[in-house]
């Protein structure tokens, strides 16, 4: 996926001219004001038409929230349904707003209604166990059809198993060490030199994310594999 301003870049314009000198390349405004909105409306109408032909109480929903690098909050709603030909389909829409329970509930209801789906008719809704998400489920009276995300439950279980003082201290030190290498080009350079000297594969220490238990496991394994070059670097 490329940004809209790709069509305004000199290099891209020159490439298109080489491919077809007679082609008139549309500008960024054409895509933002005409082409993409037109495509969105066409896809939206097609999906709404499909939704109008199915039994509404056979629809399942998943939703999640996250914040982008630009610190913009998002919520994604994905609708799953099976057509009369028993073909599984899904449609996805996103909306940015504050991530509190009331807002999430309002956004869920608004977007589903906009697509012709009564929130009370959905067969199931799957989410993580975030307090704000669970609050929105209560707001919508969907507790009876709510399914807790299995992957999120595993992550919670693993994190609870790591909630032992000796492990917490070790992981905290590992994260501090990883951050030191990530923030210092000199330390990273020296680590790579030490790995090459020991005829090891050049690798950095990966970061650990609290919502992805396997990232902590990966950090631990990488540290154990590279103890010698790390010690030489320090």
MDAnalysis code that builds the backbone (N, CA, C; Angstrom):
import MDAnalysis as mda
import numpy as np

u = mda.Universe.empty(702, n_residues=234, atom_resindex=np.repeat(np.arange(234), 3), trajectory=True)
u.add_TopologyAttr("name", ["N", "CA", "C"] * 234)
u.add_TopologyAttr("resid", np.arange(1, 235))
u.add_TopologyAttr("resname", ["UNK", "UNK", "UNK", "UNK", "UNK", "UNK", "UNK", "UNK", "UNK", "UNK", "UNK", "UNK", "UNK", "UNK", "UNK", "UNK", "UNK", "UNK", "UNK", "UNK", "UNK", "UNK", "UNK", "UNK", "UNK", "UNK", "UNK", "UNK", "UNK", "UNK", "UNK", "UNK", "UNK", "UNK", "UNK", "UNK", "UNK", "UNK", "UNK", "UNK", "UNK", "UNK", "UNK", "UNK", "UNK", "UNK", "UNK", "UNK", "UNK", "UNK", "UNK", "UNK", "UNK", "UNK", "UNK", "UNK", "UNK", "UNK", "UNK", "UNK", "UNK", "UNK", "UNK", "UNK", "UNK", "UNK", "UNK", "UNK", "UNK", "UNK", "UNK", "UNK", "UNK", "UNK", "UNK", "UNK", "UNK", "UNK", "UNK", "UNK", "UNK", "UNK", "UNK", "UNK", "UNK", "UNK", "UNK", "UNK", "UNK", "UNK", "UNK", "UNK", "UNK", "UNK", "UNK", "UNK", "UNK", "UNK", "UNK", "UNK", "UNK", "UNK", "UNK", "UNK", "UNK", "UNK", "UNK", "UNK", "UNK", "UNK", "UNK", "UNK", "UNK", "UNK", "UNK", "UNK", "UNK", "UNK", "UNK", "UNK", "UNK", "UNK", "UNK", "UNK", "UNK", "UNK", "UNK", "UNK", "UNK", "UNK", "UNK", "UNK", "UNK", "UNK", "UNK", "UNK", "UNK", "UNK", "UNK", "UNK", "UNK", "UNK", "UNK", "UNK", "UNK", "UNK", "UNK", "UNK", "UNK", "UNK", "UNK", "UNK", "UNK", "UNK", "UNK", "UNK", "UNK", "UNK", "UNK", "UNK", "UNK", "UNK", "UNK", "UNK", "UNK", "UNK", "UNK", "UNK", "UNK", "UNK", "UNK", "UNK", "UNK", "UNK", "UNK", "UNK", "UNK", "UNK", "UNK", "UNK", "UNK", "UNK", "UNK", "UNK", "UNK", "UNK", "UNK", "UNK", "UNK", "UNK", "UNK", "UNK", "UNK", "UNK", "UNK", "UNK", "UNK", "UNK", "UNK", "UNK", "UNK", "UNK", "UNK", "UNK", "UNK", "UNK", "UNK", "UNK", "UNK", "UNK", "UNK", "UNK", "UNK", "UNK", "UNK", "UNK", "UNK", "UNK", "UNK", "UNK", "UNK", "UNK", "UNK", "UNK", "UNK", "UNK", "UNK", "UNK", "UNK", "UNK", "UNK", "UNK", "UNK", "UNK"])
u.atoms.positions = np.array([
    [0.836, -1.181, 0.000],
    [0.000, 0.000, 0.000],
    [0.883, 1.247, 0.000],
    [0.552, 2.205, -0.856],
    [1.349, 3.416, -0.987],
    [0.508, 4.646, -0.633],
    [1.145, 5.735, -0.166],
    [0.402, 6.958, 0.148],
    [-0.094, 7.643, -1.119],
    [-1.099, 8.501, -0.955],
    [-1.670, 9.208, -2.103],
    [-0.634, 10.037, -2.857],
    [0.317, 10.634, -2.117],
    [1.267, 11.542, -2.772],
    [2.254, 10.828, -3.681],
    [2.161, 9.501, -3.782],
    [3.021, 8.758, -4.703],
    [2.869, 9.283, -6.125],
    [1.638, 9.622, -6.511],
    [1.388, 10.059, -7.897],
    [1.948, 11.449, -8.173],
    [2.349, 12.171, -7.131],
    [2.923, 13.505, -7.314],
    [4.450, 13.499, -7.287],
    [5.021, 12.332, -7.026],
    [6.482, 12.254, -6.955],
    [7.086, 12.218, -8.356],
    [8.158, 12.958, -8.497],
    [8.801, 13.099, -9.804],
    [9.222, 11.753, -10.382],
    [9.801, 10.900, -9.541],
    [10.293, 9.609, -10.013],
    [9.151, 8.732, -10.539],
    [8.020, 8.763, -9.836],
    [6.879, 7.953, -10.260],
    [6.296, 8.487, -11.563],
    [6.208, 9.798, -11.667],
    [5.689, 10.427, -12.890],
    [6.565, 10.068, -14.082],
    [7.883, 10.120, -13.883],
    [8.817, 9.772, -14.967],
    [8.672, 8.304, -15.369],
    [8.478, 7.426, -14.383],
    [8.316, 6.008, -14.683],
    [7.070, 5.768, -15.531],
    [5.964, 6.435, -15.178],
    [4.717, 6.279, -15.934],
    [4.881, 6.801, -17.356],
    [5.624, 7.892, -17.511],
    [5.862, 8.445, -18.851],
    [6.655, 7.476, -19.718],
    [7.605, 6.783, -19.098],
    [8.392, 5.794, -19.844],
    [7.499, 4.630, -20.274],
    [6.610, 4.207, -19.375],
    [5.720, 3.087, -19.676],
    [4.694, 3.444, -20.747],
    [4.152, 4.657, -20.651],
    [3.148, 5.099, -21.624],
    [3.161, 6.623, -21.695],
    [3.884, 7.191, -22.653],
    [4.016, 8.654, -22.763],
    [2.683, 9.368, -22.959],
    [1.675, 8.674, -23.494],
    [0.392, 9.322, -23.780],
    [-0.573, 9.288, -22.591],
    [-0.201, 8.532, -21.556],
    [-1.110, 8.408, -20.416],
    [-1.051, 9.662, -19.542],
    [-2.212, 10.198, -19.205],
    [-2.294, 11.373, -18.326],
    [-2.521, 10.871, -16.898],
    [-1.517, 11.032, -16.071],
    [-1.572, 10.519, -14.703],
    [-2.436, 11.420, -13.819],
    [-3.472, 10.878, -13.182],
    [-4.290, 11.687, -12.269],
    [-3.470, 12.130, -11.062],
    [-3.806, 13.277, -10.507],
    [-3.102, 13.781, -9.335],
    [-3.672, 13.222, -8.042],
    [-3.046, 13.604, -6.963],
    [-3.450, 13.105, -5.647],
    [-4.906, 13.444, -5.331],
    [-5.340, 14.641, -5.719],
    [-6.698, 15.091, -5.403],
    [-7.748, 14.197, -6.056],
    [-7.433, 13.690, -7.252],
    [-8.378, 12.812, -7.946],
    [-8.643, 11.552, -7.123],
    [-7.586, 11.005, -6.521],
    [-7.745, 9.774, -5.744],
    [-8.438, 10.030, -4.407],
    [-8.094, 11.147, -3.750],
    [-8.694, 11.434, -2.447],
    [-10.149, 11.882, -2.563],
    [-10.478, 12.618, -3.631],
    [-11.824, 13.184, -3.758],
    [-12.761, 12.362, -4.636],
    [-12.198, 11.562, -5.549],
    [-13.051, 10.863, -6.520],
    [-12.853, 9.347, -6.534],
    [-11.652, 8.897, -6.887],
    [-11.426, 7.468, -7.140],
    [-11.658, 6.592, -5.909],
    [-11.008, 6.934, -4.788],
    [-11.131, 6.103, -3.585],
    [-12.539, 6.171, -2.985],
    [-13.157, 7.375, -2.851],
    [-14.546, 7.413, -2.376],
    [-15.494, 6.616, -3.268],
    [-15.277, 6.668, -4.587],
    [-16.122, 5.908, -5.518],
    [-15.961, 4.406, -5.283],
    [-14.703, 3.965, -5.128],
    [-14.442, 2.552, -4.872],
    [-15.047, 2.123, -3.543],
    [-14.913, 2.980, -2.521],
    [-15.479, 2.676, -1.206],
    [-16.990, 2.487, -1.290],
    [-17.665, 3.410, -1.983],
    [-19.123, 3.329, -2.103],
    [-19.559, 2.087, -2.871],
    [-18.801, 1.726, -3.904],
    [-19.134, 0.532, -4.688],
    [-19.016, -0.732, -3.837],
    [-17.911, -0.831, -3.090],
    [-17.704, -2.002, -2.230],
    [-18.743, -2.036, -1.119],
    [-19.009, -0.870, -0.558],
    [-19.997, -0.783, 0.520],
    [-21.379, -1.223, 0.044],
    [-21.800, -0.744, -1.128],
    [-23.109, -1.123, -1.668],
    [-23.187, -2.623, -1.940],
    [-22.079, -3.179, -2.424],
    [-22.048, -4.611, -2.719],
    [-22.199, -5.434, -1.440],
    [-21.487, -5.022, -0.383],
    [-21.551, -5.756, 0.880],
    [-22.926, -5.601, 1.526],
    [-23.484, -4.394, 1.452],
    [-24.818, -4.175, 2.020],
    [-25.856, -5.012, 1.290],
    [-25.673, -5.165, -0.019],
    [-26.582, -6.001, -0.798],
    [-26.484, -7.459, -0.350],
    [-25.255, -7.917, -0.112],
    [-25.063, -9.290, 0.370],
    [-25.696, -9.477, 1.742],
    [-25.511, -8.470, 2.610],
    [-26.054, -8.561, 3.960],
    [-27.574, -8.598, 3.959],
    [-28.188, -7.929, 2.983],
    [-29.652, -7.880, 2.923],
    [-30.259, -9.230, 2.553],
    [-29.441, -10.133, 2.016],
    [-29.944, -11.425, 1.537],
    [-29.733, -12.564, 2.527],
    [-29.106, -12.263, 3.668],
    [-28.822, -13.343, 4.618],
    [-29.653, -13.194, 5.882],
    [-29.687, -14.266, 6.639],
    [-30.375, -14.267, 7.918],
    [-29.540, -13.477, 8.917],
    [-30.084, -12.380, 9.427],
    [-29.298, -11.471, 10.260],
    [-28.794, -12.103, 11.553],
    [-29.506, -13.121, 12.060],
    [-29.050, -13.711, 13.325],
    [-27.983, -14.780, 13.124],
    [-27.410, -14.851, 11.915],
    [-26.271, -15.754, 11.670],
    [-24.975, -14.966, 11.514],
    [-25.007, -13.693, 11.885],
    [-23.832, -12.825, 11.759],
    [-23.014, -12.861, 13.046],
    [-21.696, -12.993, 12.889],
    [-20.779, -12.908, 14.029],
    [-19.873, -11.694, 13.852],
    [-19.425, -11.151, 14.964],
    [-18.631, -9.916, 14.945],
    [-17.385, -10.085, 15.799],
    [-16.265, -9.543, 15.330],
    [-15.077, -9.402, 16.173],
    [-14.692, -7.928, 16.176],
    [-14.119, -7.477, 17.262],
    [-13.703, -6.073, 17.335],
    [-12.452, -5.945, 18.190],
    [-11.648, -4.938, 17.898],
    [-10.423, -4.695, 18.653],
    [-10.085, -3.214, 18.569],
    [-9.322, -2.744, 19.530],
    [-8.890, -1.344, 19.565],
    [-7.374, -1.278, 19.616],
    [-6.815, -0.240, 19.041],
    [-5.373, -0.027, 19.137],
    [-5.081, 1.446, 18.895],
    [-3.849, 1.846, 19.168],
    [-3.408, 3.223, 18.946],
    [-2.233, 3.203, 17.984],
    [-2.291, 4.049, 16.968],
    [-1.253, 4.071, 15.941],
    [0.009, 4.749, 16.451],
    [1.074, 4.686, 15.648],
    [2.334, 5.346, 15.994],
    [2.120, 6.845, 16.148],
    [1.158, 7.385, 15.382],
    [0.846, 8.818, 15.461],
    [-0.055, 9.137, 16.650],
    [-0.267, 8.141, 17.535],
    [-1.067, 8.295, 18.747],
    [-2.544, 8.545, 18.442],
    [-3.025, 7.987, 17.332],
    [-4.429, 8.091, 16.959],
    [-5.142, 6.794, 17.331],
    [-6.242, 6.888, 18.113],
    [-6.946, 5.664, 18.514],
    [-7.831, 5.133, 17.391],
    [-7.889, 3.811, 17.254],
    [-8.721, 3.180, 16.233],
    [-9.513, 2.032, 16.833],
    [-10.639, 1.748, 16.210],
    [-11.396, 0.544, 16.535],
    [-11.716, -0.151, 15.217],
    [-11.473, -1.447, 15.162],
    [-11.778, -2.229, 13.968],
    [-12.927, -3.178, 14.276],
    [-13.897, -3.196, 13.390],
    [-15.042, -4.096, 13.517],
    [-15.063, -4.993, 12.290],
    [-15.024, -6.297, 12.496],
    [-15.083, -7.245, 11.380],
    [-16.337, -8.093, 11.520],
    [-17.115, -8.144, 10.454],
    [-18.367, -8.899, 10.438],
    [-18.181, -10.165, 9.610],
    [-18.609, -11.300, 10.148],
    [-18.497, -12.587, 9.453],
    [-19.901, -13.147, 9.212],
    [-20.112, -13.656, 8.019],
    [-21.407, -14.257, 7.719],
    [-21.250, -15.286, 6.611],
    [-22.231, -16.159, 6.493],
    [-22.213, -17.207, 5.475],
    [-23.363, -16.974, 4.510],
    [-23.056, -16.981, 3.229],
    [-24.071, -16.736, 2.211],
    [-24.945, -17.972, 2.019],
    [-25.964, -17.840, 1.172],
    [-26.858, -18.966, 0.883],
    [-26.115, -20.111, 0.211],
    [-24.965, -19.795, -0.413],
    [-24.133, -20.836, -1.023],
    [-23.119, -21.399, -0.032],
    [-23.256, -21.029, 1.247],
    [-22.359, -21.477, 2.306],
    [-20.917, -21.036, 2.062],
    [-20.790, -19.798, 1.621],
    [-19.467, -19.203, 1.448],
    [-19.236, -18.226, 2.591],
    [-18.156, -18.434, 3.332],
    [-17.846, -17.543, 4.450],
    [-17.338, -16.215, 3.914],
    [-17.924, -15.122, 4.365],
    [-17.513, -13.790, 3.934],
    [-17.178, -12.953, 5.161],
    [-16.368, -11.921, 4.956],
    [-16.081, -10.981, 6.039],
    [-15.971, -9.582, 5.471],
    [-16.326, -8.606, 6.285],
    [-16.230, -7.204, 5.884],
    [-15.650, -6.434, 7.051],
    [-14.834, -5.451, 6.774],
    [-14.109, -4.755, 7.841],
    [-14.263, -3.249, 7.705],
    [-14.464, -2.571, 8.817],
    [-14.551, -1.108, 8.829],
    [-13.829, -0.604, 10.070],
    [-13.269, 0.601, 10.015],
    [-12.600, 1.141, 11.201],
    [-13.101, 2.548, 11.498],
    [-12.966, 2.951, 12.749],
    [-13.438, 4.264, 13.183],
    [-12.551, 4.726, 14.322],
    [-12.136, 5.985, 14.282],
    [-11.236, 6.476, 15.336],
    [-12.018, 7.278, 16.374],
    [-11.815, 6.952, 17.635],
    [-12.451, 7.649, 18.745],
    [-11.737, 7.242, 20.027],
    [-12.063, 7.916, 21.144],
    [-11.472, 7.533, 22.423],
    [-11.921, 6.122, 22.785],
    [-11.020, 5.389, 23.429],
    [-11.298, 3.982, 23.705],
    [-11.964, 3.758, 25.060],
    [-13.033, 4.460, 25.369],
    [-13.756, 4.125, 26.586],
    [-14.976, 3.278, 26.226],
    [-15.521, 2.585, 27.234],
    [-16.584, 1.628, 26.980],
    [-17.793, 2.213, 26.284],
    [-18.208, 3.399, 26.705],
    [-19.397, 4.018, 26.114],
    [-19.176, 4.356, 24.650],
    [-18.008, 4.927, 24.333],
    [-17.714, 5.271, 22.941],
    [-17.648, 4.033, 22.058],
    [-16.997, 2.987, 22.569],
    [-16.889, 1.753, 21.790],
    [-18.277, 1.188, 21.501],
    [-19.147, 1.204, 22.514],
    [-20.511, 0.699, 22.329],
    [-21.261, 1.516, 21.283],
    [-21.128, 2.841, 21.354],
    [-21.817, 3.710, 20.400],
    [-21.303, 3.501, 18.984],
    [-19.982, 3.348, 18.860],
    [-19.391, 3.131, 17.538],
    [-19.834, 1.787, 16.969],
    [-19.815, 0.752, 17.797],
    [-20.266, -0.567, 17.353],
    [-21.706, -0.514, 16.851],
    [-22.582, 0.083, 17.656],
    [-23.993, 0.163, 17.276],
    [-24.176, 0.986, 16.006],
    [-23.474, 2.121, 15.940],
    [-23.615, 3.019, 14.789],
    [-23.146, 2.368, 13.495],
    [-21.962, 1.745, 13.529],
    [-21.415, 1.143, 12.309],
    [-22.252, -0.052, 11.864],
    [-22.657, -0.897, 12.807],
    [-23.475, -2.053, 12.443],
    [-24.821, -1.615, 11.874],
    [-25.441, -0.607, 12.496],
    [-26.706, -0.089, 11.967],
    [-26.528, 0.494, 10.576],
    [-25.383, 1.152, 10.372],
    [-25.103, 1.755, 9.070],
    [-25.023, 0.700, 7.974],
    [-24.652, -0.513, 8.364],
    [-24.558, -1.612, 7.401],
    [-25.802, -2.497, 7.437],
    [-26.845, -2.006, 8.099],
    [-28.110, -2.737, 8.121],
    [-28.138, -3.906, 9.078],
    [-27.318, -3.853, 10.133],
    [-27.252, -4.955, 11.099],
    [-27.719, -4.457, 12.463],
    [-28.750, -5.078, 13.008],
    [-29.212, -4.756, 14.351],
    [-28.289, -5.452, 15.343],
    [-27.688, -4.678, 16.224],
    [-26.702, -5.232, 17.155],
    [-27.291, -6.349, 18.012],
    [-28.597, -6.312, 18.250],
    [-29.231, -7.334, 19.083],
    [-29.474, -8.648, 18.339],
    [-29.252, -8.643, 17.023],
    [-29.494, -9.854, 16.233],
    [-28.238, -10.675, 15.959],
    [-27.069, -10.154, 16.339],
    [-25.841, -10.877, 16.006],
    [-25.730, -12.158, 16.835],
    [-25.150, -13.180, 16.232],
    [-25.059, -14.495, 16.865],
    [-23.969, -14.542, 17.925],
    [-22.840, -13.852, 17.675],
    [-21.741, -13.840, 18.644],
    [-20.857, -12.629, 18.399],
    [-20.147, -12.231, 19.438],
    [-19.164, -11.156, 19.308],
    [-17.918, -11.565, 20.092],
    [-16.784, -11.550, 19.428],
    [-15.519, -11.979, 20.034],
    [-14.616, -10.778, 20.254],
    [-14.094, -10.641, 21.470],
    [-13.217, -9.514, 21.804],
    [-12.128, -9.996, 22.756],
    [-11.179, -9.085, 23.043],
    [-10.214, -9.381, 24.098],
    [-10.852, -9.072, 25.453],
    [-10.056, -9.103, 26.507],
    [-10.595, -8.928, 27.855],
    [-10.331, -7.545, 28.435],
    [-10.053, -6.577, 27.562],
    [-9.831, -5.215, 28.026],
    [-11.054, -4.680, 28.758],
    [-10.822, -3.926, 29.832],
    [-11.935, -3.405, 30.638],
    [-12.881, -2.564, 29.792],
    [-12.314, -1.740, 28.897],
    [-13.167, -0.876, 28.077],
    [-14.022, -1.680, 27.105],
    [-13.433, -2.728, 26.538],
    [-14.176, -3.581, 25.613],
    [-15.308, -4.303, 26.344],
    [-15.004, -4.878, 27.506],
    [-16.020, -5.598, 28.274],
    [-17.140, -4.659, 28.722],
    [-16.767, -3.417, 29.024],
    [-17.778, -2.426, 29.403],
    [-18.713, -2.142, 28.233],
    [-18.158, -2.076, 27.027],
    [-18.996, -1.825, 25.849],
    [-19.956, -2.992, 25.604],
    [-19.510, -4.220, 25.891],
    [-20.377, -5.394, 25.751],
    [-21.561, -5.282, 26.706],
    [-21.295, -4.815, 27.929],
    [-22.370, -4.603, 28.901],
    [-23.330, -3.526, 28.416],
    [-22.772, -2.441, 27.873],
    [-23.602, -1.334, 27.377],
    [-24.567, -1.809, 26.295],
    [-24.116, -2.778, 25.490],
    [-24.924, -3.274, 24.371],
    [-25.770, -4.493, 24.744],
    [-25.682, -4.928, 26.012],
    [-26.419, -6.108, 26.484],
    [-26.100, -7.357, 25.655],
    [-24.810, -7.559, 25.398],
    [-24.381, -8.694, 24.587],
    [-23.596, -9.729, 25.394],
    [-23.725, -9.689, 26.714],
    [-22.953, -10.616, 27.547],
    [-23.231, -12.081, 27.202],
    [-24.468, -12.400, 26.828],
    [-24.836, -13.795, 26.564],
    [-24.241, -14.343, 25.270],
    [-23.840, -13.462, 24.364],
    [-23.269, -13.933, 23.089],
    [-21.790, -13.560, 22.974],
    [-21.224, -13.065, 24.070],
    [-19.822, -12.640, 24.044],
    [-18.885, -13.835, 24.169],
    [-17.852, -13.870, 23.318],
    [-16.823, -14.911, 23.363],
    [-15.473, -14.243, 23.604],
    [-14.799, -14.674, 24.641],
    [-13.488, -14.110, 24.966],
    [-12.429, -14.656, 24.014],
    [-11.566, -13.777, 23.513],
    [-10.529, -14.161, 22.551],
    [-9.575, -15.192, 23.164],
    [-9.451, -16.347, 22.514],
    [-8.620, -17.440, 23.029],
    [-7.151, -17.028, 23.115],
    [-6.660, -16.356, 22.062],
    [-5.253, -15.934, 22.040],
    [-4.963, -14.952, 23.168],
    [-5.908, -14.048, 23.435],
    [-5.726, -13.074, 24.506],
    [-5.719, -13.769, 25.863],
    [-6.559, -14.790, 26.010],
    [-6.588, -15.553, 27.266],
    [-5.265, -16.267, 27.510],
    [-4.689, -16.822, 26.446],
    [-3.382, -17.482, 26.571],
    [-2.333, -16.467, 27.010],
    [-2.365, -15.273, 26.402],
    [-1.389, -14.238, 26.750],
    [-1.505, -13.855, 28.225],
    [-2.739, -13.735, 28.708],
    [-2.957, -13.408, 30.117],
    [-2.410, -14.521, 31.009],
    [-2.685, -15.775, 30.624],
    [-2.210, -16.909, 31.414],
    [-0.696, -16.970, 31.489],
    [-0.029, -16.766, 30.354],
    [1.437, -16.796, 30.327],
    [2.004, -15.662, 31.172],
    [1.423, -14.467, 31.040],
    [1.915, -13.330, 31.823],
    [1.730, -13.566, 33.319],
    [0.632, -14.217, 33.692],
    [0.420, -14.547, 35.108],
    [1.477, -15.537, 35.593],
    [1.851, -16.482, 34.727],
    [2.866, -17.467, 35.112],
    [4.238, -16.820, 35.270],
    [4.442, -15.692, 34.596],
    [5.720, -14.977, 34.705],
    [5.721, -13.969, 35.851],
    [4.569, -13.859, 36.522],
    [4.432, -12.875, 37.593],
    [5.001, -13.415, 38.907],
    [6.257, -13.853, 38.837],
    [6.998, -14.362, 39.993],
    [8.188, -13.422, 40.199],
    [8.443, -12.970, 41.425],
    [9.489, -11.962, 41.659],
    [10.803, -12.219, 40.938],
    [11.333, -13.446, 41.027],
    [12.632, -13.723, 40.418],
    [12.556, -13.616, 38.892],
    [11.447, -14.070, 38.299],
    [11.278, -13.968, 36.846],
    [11.049, -12.522, 36.421],
    [10.262, -11.795, 37.199],
    [9.983, -10.394, 36.871],
    [11.264, -9.575, 36.853],
    [12.146, -9.830, 37.835],
    [13.419, -9.102, 37.883],
    [14.286, -9.450, 36.679],
    [14.334, -10.746, 36.335],
    [15.160, -11.182, 35.201],
    [14.651, -10.577, 33.894],
    [13.336, -10.606, 33.696],
    [12.752, -10.064, 32.465],
    [12.945, -8.554, 32.397],
    [12.805, -7.882, 33.544],
    [13.000, -6.428, 33.575],
    [14.434, -6.071, 33.175],
    [15.400, -6.850, 33.655],
    [16.806, -6.606, 33.296],
    [17.046, -6.879, 31.812],
    [16.415, -7.932, 31.300],
    [16.546, -8.245, 29.875],
    [15.995, -7.114, 29.012],
    [14.832, -6.594, 29.399],
    [14.220, -5.499, 28.642],
    [15.091, -4.244, 28.698],
    [15.681, -4.004, 29.852],
    [16.574, -2.855, 29.998],
    [17.805, -3.021, 29.116],
    [18.335, -4.249, 29.061],
    [19.498, -4.541, 28.217],
    [19.140, -4.375, 26.742],
    [17.979, -4.913, 26.355],
    [17.544, -4.798, 24.956],
    [17.379, -3.338, 24.568],
    [16.817, -2.547, 25.465],
    [16.607, -1.129, 25.188],
    [17.939, -0.402, 25.021],
    [18.938, -0.791, 25.821],
    [20.264, -0.167, 25.725],
    [20.881, -0.423, 24.356],
    [20.764, -1.661, 23.867],
    [21.295, -1.982, 22.536],
    [20.499, -1.269, 21.439],
    [19.188, -1.171, 21.632],
    [18.339, -0.535, 20.622],
    [18.614, 0.961, 20.514],
    [18.993, 1.593, 21.629],
    [19.195, 3.041, 21.656],
    [20.625, 3.456, 21.338],
    [21.555, 2.509, 21.309],
    [22.968, 2.845, 21.089],
    [23.498, 2.158, 19.831],
    [23.828, 2.951, 18.818],
    [24.371, 2.364, 17.586],
    [25.740, 1.746, 17.852],
    [26.480, 2.329, 18.825],
    [27.810, 1.819, 19.148],
    [27.716, 0.417, 19.763],
    [26.795, 0.238, 20.709],
    [26.625, -1.074, 21.327],
    [26.149, -2.100, 20.299],
    [25.256, -1.669, 19.420],
    [24.751, -2.566, 18.381],
    [25.878, -2.969, 17.429],
    [26.710, -1.980, 17.073],
    [27.851, -2.253, 16.191],
    [28.822, -3.226, 16.837],
    [29.130, -2.989, 18.124],
    [30.078, -3.856, 18.825],
    [29.530, -5.277, 18.985],
    [28.215, -5.393, 19.185],
    [27.601, -6.718, 19.290],
    [27.734, -7.472, 17.971],
    [27.477, -6.778, 16.871],
    [27.588, -7.410, 15.556],
    [29.032, -7.839, 15.267],
    [29.981, -7.010, 15.681],
    [31.394, -7.364, 15.490],
    [31.755, -8.602, 16.305],
    [31.260, -8.653, 17.541],
    [31.540, -9.805, 18.407],
    [30.913, -11.076, 17.837],
    [29.721, -10.959, 17.285],
    [29.061, -12.116, 16.675],
    [29.837, -12.610, 15.456],
    [30.302, -11.673, 14.641],
    [31.079, -12.049, 13.453],
    [32.397, -12.707, 13.851],
    [33.036, -12.170, 14.902],
    [34.301, -12.718, 15.375],
    [34.129, -14.161, 15.858],
    [32.968, -14.433, 16.446],
    [32.671, -15.773, 16.955],
    [31.998, -16.646, 15.897],
    [31.942, -16.122, 14.675],
    [31.330, -16.834, 13.542],
    [29.873, -17.214, 13.834],
    [29.181, -16.263, 14.429],
    [27.763, -16.442, 14.720],
    [26.936, -15.591, 13.765],
    [25.675, -15.950, 13.627],
    [24.774, -15.156, 12.793],
    [24.545, -13.804, 13.461],
    [24.640, -12.736, 12.667],
    [24.464, -11.383, 13.205],
    [22.981, -11.138, 13.485],
    [22.662, -10.933, 14.760],
    [21.274, -10.691, 15.164],
    [21.245, -9.678, 16.297],
    [20.163, -8.918, 16.351],
    [19.973, -7.974, 17.449],
    [19.006, -8.580, 18.461],
    [18.889, -7.938, 19.609],
    [17.935, -8.390, 20.618],
    [16.556, -7.829, 20.279],
    [15.552, -8.682, 20.101],
    [14.213, -8.195, 19.753],
    [13.522, -7.574, 20.961],
    [12.615, -6.668, 20.707],
    [11.869, -6.045, 21.802],
    [10.763, -6.981, 22.271],
    [10.336, -6.798, 23.509],
    [9.263, -7.610, 24.086],
    [8.018, -6.754, 24.250],
    [6.897, -7.269, 23.774],
    [5.622, -6.555, 23.861],
    [4.736, -7.239, 24.902],
    [4.163, -6.493, 25.839],
    [3.359, -7.107, 26.905],
    [2.115, -7.834, 26.406],
    [1.623, -7.476, 25.212],
    [0.423, -8.127, 24.682],
    [0.748, -9.311, 23.774],
    [2.045, -9.617, 23.643],
    [2.475, -10.753, 22.816],
    [3.492, -11.575, 23.609],
    [3.017, -12.601, 24.300],
    [3.876, -13.360, 25.205],
    [5.074, -13.971, 24.490],
    [4.878, -14.342, 23.212],
    [5.975, -14.991, 22.486],
    [7.133, -14.035, 22.212],
    [6.870, -12.717, 22.255],
    [7.959, -11.760, 22.051],
    [8.926, -11.792, 23.234],
    [8.401, -12.014, 24.448],
    [9.262, -12.158, 25.624],
    [10.072, -13.446, 25.529],
    [9.430, -14.521, 25.073],
    [10.131, -15.792, 24.878],
    [11.248, -15.637, 23.849],
    [10.959, -14.921, 22.775],
    [11.959, -14.707, 21.724],
    [13.153, -13.919, 22.257],
    [12.878, -12.915, 23.097],
    [13.949, -12.125, 23.703],
    [14.820, -13.003, 24.598],
    [14.183, -13.855, 25.395],
    [14.941, -14.750, 26.279],
    [15.835, -15.699, 25.480],
    [15.267, -16.309, 24.449],
    [16.024, -17.265, 23.630],
    [17.196, -16.579, 22.931],
    [16.950, -15.384, 22.399],
    [18.015, -14.656, 21.701],
    [19.141, -14.295, 22.664],
    [18.782, -13.913, 23.888],
    [19.802, -13.576, 24.883],
    [20.645, -14.804, 25.230],
    [19.988, -15.935, 25.474],
    [20.713, -17.158, 25.826],
    [21.631, -17.611, 24.694],
    [21.180, -17.444, 23.458],
    [21.983, -17.833, 22.299],
    [23.193, -16.921, 22.106],
    [23.067, -15.676, 22.596],
    [24.114, -14.683, 22.340],
    [24.769, -14.169, 23.620],
    [24.754, -14.973, 24.656],
    [25.359, -14.548, 25.916],
    [26.828, -14.153, 25.748],
    [27.600, -14.961, 25.029],
    [29.035, -14.705, 24.889],
    [29.314, -13.393, 24.159],
    [28.753, -13.153, 22.961],
    [29.015, -11.877, 22.296],
    [28.466, -10.680, 23.067],
    [27.357, -10.872, 23.781],
    [26.805, -9.776, 24.578],
    [27.757, -9.424, 25.713],
    [28.294, -10.448, 26.388],
    [29.252, -10.207, 27.475],
    [30.514, -9.519, 26.957],
    [30.969, -9.920, 25.764],
    [32.147, -9.284, 25.175],
    [31.872, -7.816, 24.856],
    [30.643, -7.529, 24.445],
    [30.267, -6.152, 24.110],
    [30.190, -5.284, 25.352],
    [29.655, -5.846, 26.437],
    [29.497, -5.083, 27.670],
    [30.819, -4.940, 28.404],
])
